[in-house]
Amino acid sequence: DDARPDTLRLLFGTSRRWLEDGKVIRVERAPTAWGEVRVVAESRLGAGEVVATVELPARHPPARIILRARVPQGWTVRSAVADGRSLPVDPRGTVDLTGLAGRQQVRFAVARD
């Protein structure tokens, strides 16, 4: 459930236009209940991917960490990989990063609908 209070939700409130090809979303030193978070999401739709680099809080890790790639209309997230392993992706482009720590790179494979 995405609404649990012990869940850190990353990039859920972004506009789909913010991940048009070539655009970058950059969040630096964002305060959370678990410590500071950094997220940089780079859209490479032309190459079929969105790459997100996240620095997860170390002080008190949340029970659950989820990251969403809100790609523009007409695009769909097909798969994702982090830390050398495939991550399940829900229909909204959300992956669960629970259990990962420190700096992580998540590669979302995207395609036109």
Secondary structure, 3 states (H helix, E strand, C coil): CCCCCCEEEECCCCCHHHHCCCCEEEEEEECCCCCCEEEEEEEEHHHCEEEEEEECCCCCCCCEEEEECCCCCCEEEEEEEECCEEECCCCCCEEECCCCCCEEEEEEEEEEC
